Amino acid sequence: MKKLMQGVLTLLAVLLPAAVAMAQEAGAAHAAAAAGDSKGLMALAIALGIGIAAFGGALSQSRAAAAALEGISRNPNASDKVFVPMILGLAFIESLVLFTWVLMFLMLGKL
């Protein structure tokens, strides 16, 4: 066991000065790490933004369609008056999702 510890200490004594001699400057290493973290966080924001927009759009469109269909089933004579506003609402909801999608692609260009 004693020989193993001596071998490890000898190896560290030989390799540690080489690692210190080949190390980057502190400023360059910090800038490289910050740039890598920034790109990683931007990629995470893009993925989460698209996912949240798609989930929110699907949830709100399903609720709007369910409410319109429930209104039509309670009063079939009002289907003409309910159908057009429902389609407009679905289009506006989808446009918000598409705006988010476009913004995420613009953010992707910043990577």
Biopython code that builds the backbone (N, CA, C, O; Angstrom):
import numpy as np
from Bio.PDB.StructureBuilder import StructureBuilder

atoms = [
    (1, "MET", "N", (0.829, -1.192, 0.000)),
    (1, "MET", "CA", (0.000, 0.000, 0.000)),
    (1, "MET", "C", (0.873, 1.255, 0.000)),
    (1, "MET", "O", (0.551, 2.257, -0.638)),
    (2, "LYS", "N", (1.983, 1.173, 0.730)),
    (2, "LYS", "CA", (2.874, 2.316, 0.805)),
    (2, "LYS", "C", (3.509, 2.601, -0.558)),
    (2, "LYS", "O", (3.682, 3.762, -0.930)),
    (3, "LYS", "N", (3.857, 1.545, -1.304)),
    (3, "LYS", "CA", (4.451, 1.722, -2.629)),
    (3, "LYS", "C", (3.430, 2.323, -3.600)),
    (3, "LYS", "O", (3.790, 3.119, -4.467)),
    (4, "LEU", "N", (2.163, 1.942, -3.453)),
    (4, "LEU", "CA", (1.115, 2.503, -4.304)),
    (4, "LEU", "C", (0.968, 3.998, -4.067)),
    (4, "LEU", "O", (0.852, 4.772, -5.016)),
    (5, "MET", "N", (0.974, 4.399, -2.818)),
    (5, "MET", "CA", (0.858, 5.826, -2.488)),
    (5, "MET", "C", (2.064, 6.606, -3.007)),
    (5, "MET", "O", (1.922, 7.729, -3.491)),
    (6, "GLN", "N", (3.242, 6.011, -2.903)),
    (6, "GLN", "CA", (4.442, 6.672, -3.416)),
    (6, "GLN", "C", (4.361, 6.814, -4.934)),
    (6, "GLN", "O", (4.766, 7.839, -5.482)),
    (7, "GLY", "N", (3.842, 5.797, -5.613)),
    (7, "GLY", "CA", (3.700, 5.850, -7.054)),
    (7, "GLY", "C", (2.712, 6.924, -7.497)),
    (7, "GLY", "O", (2.955, 7.643, -8.466)),
    (8, "VAL", "N", (1.601, 7.025, -6.782)),
    (8, "VAL", "CA", (0.590, 8.045, -7.099)),
    (8, "VAL", "C", (1.161, 9.432, -6.871)),
    (8, "VAL", "O", (0.962, 10.327, -7.693)),
    (9, "LEU", "N", (1.874, 9.622, -5.757)),
    (9, "LEU", "CA", (2.465, 10.927, -5.467)),
    (9, "LEU", "C", (3.535, 11.286, -6.496)),
    (9, "LEU", "O", (3.649, 12.445, -6.894)),
    (10, "THR", "N", (4.307, 10.311, -6.919)),
    (10, "THR", "CA", (5.318, 10.556, -7.936)),
    (10, "THR", "C", (4.666, 10.943, -9.265)),
    (10, "THR", "O", (5.120, 11.865, -9.944)),
    (11, "LEU", "N", (3.615, 10.240, -9.621)),
    (11, "LEU", "CA", (2.897, 10.550, -10.853)),
    (11, "LEU", "C", (2.320, 11.956, -10.809)),
    (11, "LEU", "O", (2.416, 12.697, -11.788)),
    (12, "LEU", "N", (1.725, 12.329, -9.691)),
    (12, "LEU", "CA", (1.190, 13.685, -9.546)),
    (12, "LEU", "C", (2.296, 14.723, -9.612)),
    (12, "LEU", "O", (2.121, 15.787, -10.206)),
    (13, "ALA", "N", (3.434, 14.417, -9.004)),
    (13, "ALA", "CA", (4.554, 15.364, -9.008)),
    (13, "ALA", "C", (5.079, 15.570, -10.423)),
    (13, "ALA", "O", (5.567, 16.653, -10.748)),
    (14, "VAL", "N", (4.984, 14.543, -11.272)),
    (14, "VAL", "CA", (5.470, 14.667, -12.640)),
    (14, "VAL", "C", (4.435, 15.352, -13.530)),
    (14, "VAL", "O", (4.790, 16.202, -14.346)),
    (15, "LEU", "N", (3.161, 14.993, -13.383)),
    (15, "LEU", "CA", (2.126, 15.498, -14.283)),
    (15, "LEU", "C", (1.597, 16.879, -13.907)),
    (15, "LEU", "O", (1.177, 17.632, -14.786)),
    (16, "LEU", "N", (1.610, 17.223, -12.640)),
    (16, "LEU", "CA", (1.037, 18.503, -12.210)),
    (16, "LEU", "C", (1.775, 19.703, -12.799)),
    (16, "LEU", "O", (1.117, 20.625, -13.281)),
    (17, "PRO", "N", (3.098, 19.738, -12.784)),
    (17, "PRO", "CA", (3.761, 20.895, -13.414)),
    (17, "PRO", "C", (3.473, 21.001, -14.910)),
    (17, "PRO", "O", (3.389, 22.110, -15.439)),
    (18, "ALA", "N", (3.320, 19.877, -15.597)),
    (18, "ALA", "CA", (3.009, 19.925, -17.020)),
    (18, "ALA", "C", (1.619, 20.489, -17.250)),
    (18, "ALA", "O", (1.414, 21.258, -18.189)),
    (19, "ALA", "N", (0.664, 20.122, -16.412)),
    (19, "ALA", "CA", (-0.693, 20.645, -16.550)),
    (19, "ALA", "C", (-0.733, 22.134, -16.274)),
    (19, "ALA", "O", (-1.452, 22.871, -16.949)),
    (20, "VAL", "N", (0.023, 22.581, -15.301)),
    (20, "VAL", "CA", (0.064, 24.008, -14.992)),
    (20, "VAL", "C", (0.737, 24.774, -16.125)),
    (20, "VAL", "O", (0.309, 25.878, -16.462)),
    (21, "ALA", "N", (1.773, 24.209, -16.711)),
    (21, "ALA", "CA", (2.493, 24.884, -17.789)),
    (21, "ALA", "C", (1.631, 25.008, -19.040)),
    (21, "ALA", "O", (1.759, 25.986, -19.778)),
    (22, "MET", "N", (0.758, 24.041, -19.293)),
    (22, "MET", "CA", (-0.073, 24.050, -20.498)),
    (22, "MET", "C", (-1.453, 24.677, -20.281)),
    (22, "MET", "O", (-2.263, 24.701, -21.208)),
    (23, "ALA", "N", (-1.733, 25.173, -19.101)),
    (23, "ALA", "CA", (-3.047, 25.728, -18.796)),
    (23, "ALA", "C", (-3.258, 27.051, -19.534)),
    (23, "ALA", "O", (-2.308, 27.779, -19.820)),
    (24, "GLN", "N", (-4.534, 27.347, -19.835)),
    (24, "GLN", "CA", (-4.866, 28.619, -20.471)),
    (24, "GLN", "C", (-4.836, 29.714, -19.424)),
    (24, "GLN", "O", (-4.824, 29.463, -18.219)),
    (25, "GLU", "N", (-4.826, 30.927, -19.924)),
    (25, "GLU", "CA", (-4.911, 32.045, -18.995)),
    (25, "GLU", "C", (-6.302, 32.074, -18.381)),
    (25, "GLU", "O", (-7.253, 31.563, -18.974)),
    (26, "ALA", "N", (-6.426, 32.651, -17.232)),
    (26, "ALA", "CA", (-7.700, 32.657, -16.511)),
    (26, "ALA", "C", (-8.773, 33.406, -17.296)),
    (26, "ALA", "O", (-9.920, 32.960, -17.340)),
    (27, "GLY", "N", (-8.432, 34.515, -17.905)),
    (27, "GLY", "CA", (-9.415, 35.300, -18.652)),
    (27, "GLY", "C", (-9.935, 34.566, -19.871)),
    (27, "GLY", "O", (-11.131, 34.602, -20.157)),
    (28, "ALA", "N", (-9.046, 33.900, -20.591)),
    (28, "ALA", "CA", (-9.452, 33.172, -21.790)),
    (28, "ALA", "C", (-10.320, 31.982, -21.437)),
    (28, "ALA", "O", (-11.298, 31.695, -22.127)),
    (29, "ALA", "N", (-9.967, 31.288, -20.363)),
    (29, "ALA", "CA", (-10.755, 30.127, -19.945)),
    (29, "ALA", "C", (-12.134, 30.559, -19.479)),
    (29, "ALA", "O", (-13.132, 29.903, -19.777)),
    (30, "HIS", "N", (-12.187, 31.665, -18.748)),
    (30, "HIS", "CA", (-13.481, 32.143, -18.253)),
    (30, "HIS", "C", (-14.366, 32.612, -19.407)),
    (30, "HIS", "O", (-15.569, 32.351, -19.407)),
    (31, "ALA", "N", (-13.789, 33.292, -20.376)),
    (31, "ALA", "CA", (-14.572, 33.765, -21.533)),
    (31, "ALA", "C", (-15.084, 32.593, -22.352)),
    (31, "ALA", "O", (-16.220, 32.617, -22.826)),
    (32, "ALA", "N", (-14.254, 31.563, -22.524)),
    (32, "ALA", "CA", (-14.692, 30.391, -23.290)),
    (32, "ALA", "C", (-15.805, 29.661, -22.560)),
    (32, "ALA", "O", (-16.766, 29.206, -23.181)),
    (33, "ALA", "N", (-15.679, 29.544, -21.228)),
    (33, "ALA", "CA", (-16.724, 28.871, -20.454)),
    (33, "ALA", "C", (-18.019, 29.673, -20.481)),
    (33, "ALA", "O", (-19.102, 29.094, -20.577)),
    (34, "ALA", "N", (-17.924, 30.989, -20.398)),
    (34, "ALA", "CA", (-19.126, 31.828, -20.423)),
    (34, "ALA", "C", (-19.808, 31.749, -21.775)),
    (34, "ALA", "O", (-21.037, 31.718, -21.839)),
    (35, "ALA", "N", (-19.041, 31.717, -22.861)),
    (35, "ALA", "CA", (-19.640, 31.625, -24.188)),
    (35, "ALA", "C", (-20.323, 30.277, -24.372)),
    (35, "ALA", "O", (-21.400, 30.211, -24.964)),
    (36, "GLY", "N", (-19.724, 29.210, -23.880)),
    (36, "GLY", "CA", (-20.336, 27.892, -23.977)),
    (36, "GLY", "C", (-21.604, 27.802, -23.154)),
    (36, "GLY", "O", (-22.586, 27.204, -23.592)),
    (37, "ASP", "N", (-21.595, 28.395, -21.952)),
    (37, "ASP", "CA", (-22.793, 28.389, -21.107)),
    (37, "ASP", "C", (-23.903, 29.203, -21.752)),
    (37, "ASP", "O", (-25.072, 28.822, -21.685)),
    (38, "SER", "N", (-23.550, 30.311, -22.371)),
    (38, "SER", "CA", (-24.544, 31.166, -23.012)),
    (38, "SER", "C", (-25.228, 30.438, -24.167)),
    (38, "SER", "O", (-26.446, 30.511, -24.322)),
    (39, "LYS", "N", (-24.439, 29.741, -24.970)),
    (39, "LYS", "CA", (-25.020, 29.006, -26.094)),
    (39, "LYS", "C", (-25.884, 27.864, -25.606)),
    (39, "LYS", "O", (-26.933, 27.590, -26.188)),
    (40, "GLY", "N", (-25.467, 27.200, -24.559)),
    (40, "GLY", "CA", (-26.260, 26.107, -24.012)),
    (40, "GLY", "C", (-27.582, 26.604, -23.446)),
    (40, "GLY", "O", (-28.623, 25.975, -23.632)),
    (41, "LEU", "N", (-27.531, 27.735, -22.754)),
    (41, "LEU", "CA", (-28.763, 28.292, -22.199)),
    (41, "LEU", "C", (-29.692, 28.799, -23.301)),
    (41, "LEU", "O", (-30.914, 28.704, -23.187)),
    (42, "MET", "N", (-29.105, 29.335, -24.360)),
    (42, "MET", "CA", (-29.924, 29.796, -25.487)),
    (42, "MET", "C", (-30.615, 28.612, -26.152)),
    (42, "MET", "O", (-31.794, 28.695, -26.499)),
    (43, "ALA", "N", (-29.893, 27.516, -26.330)),
    (43, "ALA", "CA", (-30.498, 26.317, -26.921)),
    (43, "ALA", "C", (-31.604, 25.778, -26.029)),
    (43, "ALA", "O", (-32.640, 25.339, -26.528)),
    (44, "LEU", "N", (-31.400, 25.806, -24.717)),
    (44, "LEU", "CA", (-32.433, 25.358, -23.784)),
    (44, "LEU", "C", (-33.659, 26.268, -23.851)),
    (44, "LEU", "O", (-34.792, 25.790, -23.807)),
    (45, "ALA", "N", (-33.432, 27.568, -23.956)),
    (45, "ALA", "CA", (-34.549, 28.518, -24.052)),
    (45, "ALA", "C", (-35.348, 28.302, -25.337)),
    (45, "ALA", "O", (-36.576, 28.391, -25.329)),
    (46, "ILE", "N", (-34.657, 28.021, -26.429)),
    (46, "ILE", "CA", (-35.339, 27.775, -27.702)),
    (46, "ILE", "C", (-36.195, 26.523, -27.604)),
    (46, "ILE", "O", (-37.355, 26.527, -28.016)),
    (47, "ALA", "N", (-35.631, 25.458, -27.063)),
    (47, "ALA", "CA", (-36.381, 24.203, -26.944)),
    (47, "ALA", "C", (-37.584, 24.367, -26.026)),
    (47, "ALA", "O", (-38.680, 23.907, -26.347)),
    (48, "LEU", "N", (-37.385, 25.019, -24.889)),
    (48, "LEU", "CA", (-38.505, 25.223, -23.966)),
    (48, "LEU", "C", (-39.554, 26.160, -24.563)),
    (48, "LEU", "O", (-40.751, 25.939, -24.380)),
    (49, "GLY", "N", (-39.123, 27.194, -25.270)),
    (49, "GLY", "CA", (-40.073, 28.140, -25.872)),
    (49, "GLY", "C", (-40.967, 27.474, -26.891)),
    (49, "GLY", "O", (-42.179, 27.690, -26.892)),
    (50, "ILE", "N", (-40.387, 26.672, -27.756)),
    (50, "ILE", "CA", (-41.200, 25.984, -28.766)),
    (50, "ILE", "C", (-42.123, 24.970, -28.099)),
    (50, "ILE", "O", (-43.288, 24.846, -28.475)),
    (51, "GLY", "N", (-41.608, 24.250, -27.116)),
    (51, "GLY", "CA", (-42.434, 23.253, -26.422)),
    (51, "GLY", "C", (-43.600, 23.869, -25.674)),
    (51, "GLY", "O", (-44.722, 23.366, -25.740)),
    (52, "ILE", "N", (-43.340, 24.958, -24.961)),
    (52, "ILE", "CA", (-44.408, 25.622, -24.206)),
    (52, "ILE", "C", (-45.435, 26.235, -25.157)),
    (52, "ILE", "O", (-46.637, 26.167, -24.902)),
    (53, "ALA", "N", (-44.965, 26.829, -26.245)),
    (53, "ALA", "CA", (-45.898, 27.423, -27.213)),
    (53, "ALA", "C", (-46.783, 26.351, -27.841)),
    (53, "ALA", "O", (-47.991, 26.544, -27.979)),
    (54, "ALA", "N", (-46.189, 25.225, -28.220)),
    (54, "ALA", "CA", (-46.985, 24.151, -28.820)),
    (54, "ALA", "C", (-47.980, 23.581, -27.816)),
    (54, "ALA", "O", (-49.132, 23.321, -28.165)),
    (55, "PHE", "N", (-47.549, 23.386, -26.581)),
    (55, "PHE", "CA", (-48.451, 22.853, -25.555)),
    (55, "PHE", "C", (-49.575, 23.834, -25.263)),
    (55, "PHE", "O", (-50.738, 23.438, -25.196)),
    (56, "GLY", "N", (-49.241, 25.111, -25.087)),
    (56, "GLY", "CA", (-50.266, 26.114, -24.796)),
    (56, "GLY", "C", (-51.243, 26.293, -25.951)),
    (56, "GLY", "O", (-52.444, 26.449, -25.735)),
    (57, "GLY", "N", (-50.731, 26.270, -27.171)),
    (57, "GLY", "CA", (-51.607, 26.397, -28.339)),
    (57, "GLY", "C", (-52.557, 25.222, -28.471)),
    (57, "GLY", "O", (-53.744, 25.400, -28.746)),
    (58, "ALA", "N", (-52.030, 24.018, -28.275)),
    (58, "ALA", "CA", (-52.881, 22.829, -28.375)),
    (58, "ALA", "C", (-53.936, 22.808, -27.277)),
    (58, "ALA", "O", (-55.090, 22.456, -27.524)),
    (59, "LEU", "N", (-53.541, 23.183, -26.068)),
    (59, "LEU", "CA", (-54.496, 23.200, -24.956)),
    (59, "LEU", "C", (-55.593, 24.236, -25.182)),
    (59, "LEU", "O", (-56.772, 23.953, -24.968)),
    (60, "SER", "N", (-55.207, 25.434, -25.612)),
    (60, "SER", "CA", (-56.223, 26.474, -25.795)),
    (60, "SER", "C", (-57.108, 26.190, -27.006)),
    (60, "SER", "O", (-58.299, 26.499, -26.977)),
    (61, "GLN", "N", (-56.554, 25.613, -28.062)),
    (61, "GLN", "CA", (-57.386, 25.270, -29.212)),
    (61, "GLN", "C", (-58.371, 24.161, -28.858)),
    (61, "GLN", "O", (-59.520, 24.191, -29.299)),
    (62, "SER", "N", (-57.943, 23.201, -28.083)),
    (62, "SER", "CA", (-58.868, 22.127, -27.707)),
    (62, "SER", "C", (-59.980, 22.646, -26.800)),
    (62, "SER", "O", (-61.126, 22.208, -26.907)),
    (63, "ARG", "N", (-59.646, 23.571, -25.914)),
    (63, "ARG", "CA", (-60.697, 24.137, -25.049)),
    (63, "ARG", "C", (-61.673, 24.992, -25.851)),
    (63, "ARG", "O", (-62.877, 24.965, -25.595)),
    (64, "ALA", "N", (-61.163, 25.748, -26.818)),
    (64, "ALA", "CA", (-62.042, 26.574, -27.649)),
    (64, "ALA", "C", (-62.960, 25.711, -28.506)),
    (64, "ALA", "O", (-64.150, 25.996, -28.635)),
    (65, "ALA", "N", (-62.403, 24.660, -29.086)),
    (65, "ALA", "CA", (-63.232, 23.771, -29.905)),
    (65, "ALA", "C", (-64.252, 23.034, -29.056)),
    (65, "ALA", "O", (-65.392, 22.848, -29.483)),
    (66, "ALA", "N", (-63.859, 22.610, -27.851)),
    (66, "ALA", "CA", (-64.800, 21.911, -26.968)),
    (66, "ALA", "C", (-65.941, 22.829, -26.544)),
    (66, "ALA", "O", (-67.096, 22.405, -26.493)),
    (67, "ALA", "N", (-65.621, 24.087, -26.239)),
    (67, "ALA", "CA", (-66.673, 25.027, -25.844)),
    (67, "ALA", "C", (-67.618, 25.310, -27.007)),
    (67, "ALA", "O", (-68.831, 25.386, -26.813)),
    (68, "ALA", "N", (-67.077, 25.465, -28.209)),
    (68, "ALA", "CA", (-67.924, 25.725, -29.380)),
    (68, "ALA", "C", (-68.811, 24.519, -29.682)),
    (68, "ALA", "O", (-70.000, 24.677, -29.958)),
    (69, "LEU", "N", (-68.243, 23.325, -29.632)),
    (69, "LEU", "CA", (-69.050, 22.129, -29.897)),
    (69, "LEU", "C", (-70.114, 21.909, -28.826)),
    (69, "LEU", "O", (-71.212, 21.441, -29.124)),
    (70, "GLU", "N", (-69.792, 22.241, -27.602)),
    (70, "GLU", "CA", (-70.804, 22.121, -26.546)),
    (70, "GLU", "C", (-71.939, 23.108, -26.774)),
    (70, "GLU", "O", (-73.107, 22.775, -26.571)),
    (71, "GLY", "N", (-71.595, 24.335, -27.200)),
    (71, "GLY", "CA", (-72.633, 25.321, -27.500)),
    (71, "GLY", "C", (-73.489, 24.902, -28.681)),
    (71, "GLY", "O", (-74.703, 25.101, -28.675)),
    (72, "ILE", "N", (-72.862, 24.324, -29.690)),
    (72, "ILE", "CA", (-73.621, 23.869, -30.864)),
    (72, "ILE", "C", (-74.507, 22.690, -30.492)),
    (72, "ILE", "O", (-75.636, 22.588, -30.971)),
    (73, "SER", "N", (-74.004, 21.798, -29.642)),
    (73, "SER", "CA", (-74.825, 20.630, -29.280)),
    (73, "SER", "C", (-76.011, 21.024, -28.402)),
    (73, "SER", "O", (-77.043, 20.352, -28.426)),
    (74, "ARG", "N", (-75.881, 22.089, -27.638)),
    (74, "ARG", "CA", (-77.018, 22.545, -26.824)),
    (74, "ARG", "C", (-78.048, 23.293, -27.663)),
    (74, "ARG", "O", (-79.248, 23.237, -27.391)),
    (75, "ASN", "N", (-77.566, 23.991, -28.684)),
    (75, "ASN", "CA", (-78.465, 24.749, -29.540)),
    (75, "ASN", "C", (-78.004, 24.600, -30.994)),
    (75, "ASN", "O", (-77.220, 25.420, -31.472)),
    (76, "PRO", "N", (-78.475, 23.571, -31.703)),
    (76, "PRO", "CA", (-78.015, 23.330, -33.078)),
    (76, "PRO", "C", (-78.340, 24.473, -34.041)),
    (76, "PRO", "O", (-77.672, 24.616, -35.064)),
    (77, "ASN", "N", (-79.341, 25.279, -33.737)),
    (77, "ASN", "CA", (-79.690, 26.397, -34.621)),
    (77, "ASN", "C", (-78.629, 27.500, -34.593)),
    (77, "ASN", "O", (-78.570, 28.324, -35.505)),
    (78, "ALA", "N", (-77.796, 27.520, -33.556)),
    (78, "ALA", "CA", (-76.777, 28.567, -33.434)),
    (78, "ALA", "C", (-75.440, 28.152, -34.030)),
    (78, "ALA", "O", (-74.433, 28.828, -33.819)),
    (79, "SER", "N", (-75.417, 27.060, -34.764)),
    (79, "SER", "CA", (-74.137, 26.570, -35.290)),
    (79, "SER", "C", (-73.498, 27.557, -36.263)),
    (79, "SER", "O", (-72.275, 27.694, -36.289)),
    (80, "ASP", "N", (-74.316, 28.248, -37.064)),
    (80, "ASP", "CA", (-73.764, 29.233, -37.999)),
    (80, "ASP", "C", (-73.144, 30.418, -37.261)),
    (80, "ASP", "O", (-72.141, 30.974, -37.706)),
    (81, "LYS", "N", (-73.741, 30.802, -36.135)),
    (81, "LYS", "CA", (-73.247, 31.942, -35.374)),
    (81, "LYS", "C", (-72.042, 31.575, -34.502)),
    (81, "LYS", "O", (-71.280, 32.460, -34.113)),
    (82, "VAL", "N", (-71.859, 30.313, -34.193)),
    (82, "VAL", "CA", (-70.753, 29.879, -33.335)),
    (82, "VAL", "C", (-69.552, 29.436, -34.166)),
    (82, "VAL", "O", (-68.412, 29.598, -33.732)),
    (83, "PHE", "N", (-69.787, 28.885, -35.341)),
    (83, "PHE", "CA", (-68.724, 28.278, -36.129)),
    (83, "PHE", "C", (-67.674, 29.300, -36.594)),
    (83, "PHE", "O", (-66.474, 29.062, -36.456)),
    (84, "VAL", "N", (-68.124, 30.432, -37.141)),
    (84, "VAL", "CA", (-67.183, 31.429, -37.673)),
    (84, "VAL", "C", (-66.318, 32.036, -36.563)),
    (84, "VAL", "O", (-65.103, 32.123, -36.739)),
    (85, "PRO", "N", (-66.886, 32.457, -35.435)),
    (85, "PRO", "CA", (-66.008, 32.963, -34.362)),
    (85, "PRO", "C", (-65.046, 31.898, -33.823)),
    (85, "PRO", "O", (-63.926, 32.212, -33.421)),
    (86, "MET", "N", (-65.493, 30.636, -33.818)),
    (86, "MET", "CA", (-64.606, 29.576, -33.362)),
    (86, "MET", "C", (-63.406, 29.453, -34.306)),
    (86, "MET", "O", (-62.271, 29.345, -33.844)),
    (87, "ILE", "N", (-63.640, 29.469, -35.603)),
    (87, "ILE", "CA", (-62.555, 29.360, -36.579)),
    (87, "ILE", "C", (-61.614, 30.560, -36.462)),
    (87, "ILE", "O", (-60.397, 30.398, -36.547)),
    (88, "LEU", "N", (-62.161, 31.753, -36.271)),
    (88, "LEU", "CA", (-61.318, 32.940, -36.089)),
    (88, "LEU", "C", (-60.474, 32.815, -34.823)),
    (88, "LEU", "O", (-59.285, 33.135, -34.831)),
    (89, "GLY", "N", (-61.084, 32.353, -33.746)),
    (89, "GLY", "CA", (-60.336, 32.161, -32.499)),
    (89, "GLY", "C", (-59.224, 31.141, -32.656)),
    (89, "GLY", "O", (-58.117, 31.345, -32.156)),
    (90, "LEU", "N", (-59.507, 30.045, -33.347)),
    (90, "LEU", "CA", (-58.474, 29.037, -33.581)),
    (90, "LEU", "C", (-57.337, 29.601, -34.431)),
    (90, "LEU", "O", (-56.171, 29.279, -34.201)),
    (91, "ALA", "N", (-57.668, 30.432, -35.402)),
    (91, "ALA", "CA", (-56.631, 31.040, -36.245)),
    (91, "ALA", "C", (-55.765, 31.998, -35.435)),
    (91, "ALA", "O", (-54.547, 32.032, -35.609)),
    (92, "PHE", "N", (-56.391, 32.783, -34.544)),
    (92, "PHE", "CA", (-55.606, 33.700, -33.711)),
    (92, "PHE", "C", (-54.706, 32.942, -32.737)),
    (92, "PHE", "O", (-53.563, 33.337, -32.509)),
    (93, "ILE", "N", (-55.216, 31.863, -32.167)),
    (93, "ILE", "CA", (-54.397, 31.055, -31.264)),
    (93, "ILE", "C", (-53.215, 30.458, -32.024)),
    (93, "ILE", "O", (-52.085, 30.471, -31.534)),
    (94, "GLU", "N", (-53.475, 29.944, -33.204)),
    (94, "GLU", "CA", (-52.399, 29.349, -34.002)),
    (94, "GLU", "C", (-51.386, 30.403, -34.436)),
    (94, "GLU", "O", (-50.196, 30.110, -34.547)),
    (95, "SER", "N", (-51.850, 31.628, -34.681)),
    (95, "SER", "CA", (-50.911, 32.682, -35.084)),
    (95, "SER", "C", (-49.948, 33.008, -33.942)),
    (95, "SER", "O", (-48.782, 33.311, -34.195)),
    (96, "LEU", "N", (-50.411, 32.951, -32.697)),
    (96, "LEU", "CA", (-49.517, 33.181, -31.564)),
    (96, "LEU", "C", (-48.452, 32.094, -31.480)),
    (96, "LEU", "O", (-47.295, 32.381, -31.172)),
    (97, "VAL", "N", (-48.831, 30.863, -31.747)),
    (97, "VAL", "CA", (-47.867, 29.766, -31.745)),
    (97, "VAL", "C", (-46.856, 29.964, -32.874)),
    (97, "VAL", "O", (-45.660, 29.744, -32.679)),
    (98, "LEU", "N", (-47.323, 30.375, -34.040)),
    (98, "LEU", "CA", (-46.415, 30.594, -35.162)),
    (98, "LEU", "C", (-45.486, 31.778, -34.926)),
    (98, "LEU", "O", (-44.331, 31.744, -35.352)),
    (99, "PHE", "N", (-45.966, 32.827, -34.254)),
    (99, "PHE", "CA", (-45.092, 33.946, -33.904)),
    (99, "PHE", "C", (-43.982, 33.475, -32.966)),
    (99, "PHE", "O", (-42.828, 33.870, -33.127)),
    (100, "THR", "N", (-44.317, 32.648, -32.003)),
    (100, "THR", "CA", (-43.308, 32.100, -31.097)),
    (100, "THR", "C", (-42.314, 31.248, -31.872)),
    (100, "THR", "O", (-41.112, 31.300, -31.609)),
    (101, "TRP", "N", (-42.800, 30.474, -32.812)),
    (101, "TRP", "CA", (-41.933, 29.615, -33.625)),
    (101, "TRP", "C", (-40.940, 30.467, -34.418)),
    (101, "TRP", "O", (-39.757, 30.137, -34.494)),
    (102, "VAL", "N", (-41.425, 31.562, -35.007)),
    (102, "VAL", "CA", (-40.555, 32.450, -35.774)),
    (102, "VAL", "C", (-39.517, 33.103, -34.848)),
    (102, "VAL", "O", (-38.342, 33.195, -35.201)),
    (103, "LEU", "N", (-39.951, 33.552, -33.672)),
    (103, "LEU", "CA", (-39.020, 34.163, -32.733)),
    (103, "LEU", "C", (-37.948, 33.179, -32.280)),
    (103, "LEU", "O", (-36.793, 33.561, -32.093)),
    (104, "MET", "N", (-38.320, 31.926, -32.103)),
    (104, "MET", "CA", (-37.331, 30.921, -31.709)),
    (104, "MET", "C", (-36.312, 30.680, -32.828)),
    (104, "MET", "O", (-35.135, 30.450, -32.553)),
    (105, "PHE", "N", (-36.756, 30.732, -34.076)),
    (105, "PHE", "CA", (-35.809, 30.599, -35.174)),
    (105, "PHE", "C", (-34.887, 31.810, -35.262)),
    (105, "PHE", "O", (-33.721, 31.673, -35.631)),
    (106, "LEU", "N", (-35.395, 32.986, -34.928)),
    (106, "LEU", "CA", (-34.534, 34.167, -34.885)),
    (106, "LEU", "C", (-33.510, 34.040, -33.774)),
    (106, "LEU", "O", (-32.353, 34.427, -33.941)),
    (107, "MET", "N", (-33.931, 33.498, -32.638)),
    (107, "MET", "CA", (-32.986, 33.255, -31.546)),
    (107, "MET", "C", (-31.960, 32.208, -31.938)),
    (107, "MET", "O", (-30.799, 32.288, -31.537)),
    (108, "LEU", "N", (-32.380, 31.238, -32.712)),
    (108, "LEU", "CA", (-31.459, 30.187, -33.165)),
    (108, "LEU", "C", (-30.366, 30.787, -34.051)),
    (108, "LEU", "O", (-29.239, 30.294, -34.063)),
    (109, "GLY", "N", (-30.692, 31.838, -34.783)),
    (109, "GLY", "CA", (-29.698, 32.525, -35.597)),
    (109, "GLY", "C", (-28.642, 33.219, -34.767)),
    (109, "GLY", "O", (-27.550, 33.492, -35.265)),
    (110, "LYS", "N", (-28.947, 33.515, -33.493)),
    (110, "LYS", "CA", (-27.995, 34.174, -32.600)),
    (110, "LYS", "C", (-26.964, 33.192, -32.045)),
    (110, "LYS", "O", (-25.936, 33.607, -31.510)),
    (111, "LEU", "N", (-27.233, 31.903, -32.168)),
    (111, "LEU", "CA", (-26.267, 30.916, -31.672)),
    (111, "LEU", "C", (-25.076, 30.965, -32.511)),
    (111, "LEU", "O", (-24.125, 30.218, -32.279)),
]
sb = StructureBuilder()
sb.init_structure("model")
sb.init_model(0)
sb.init_chain("A")
sb.init_seg("    ")
for serial, (resi, resn, name, xyz) in enumerate(atoms, 1):
    if name == "N":
        sb.init_residue(resn, " ", resi, " ")
    sb.init_atom(name, np.array(xyz, "f"), 0.0, 1.0, " ", f" {name:<3s}", serial, name[0])
structure = sb.get_structure()
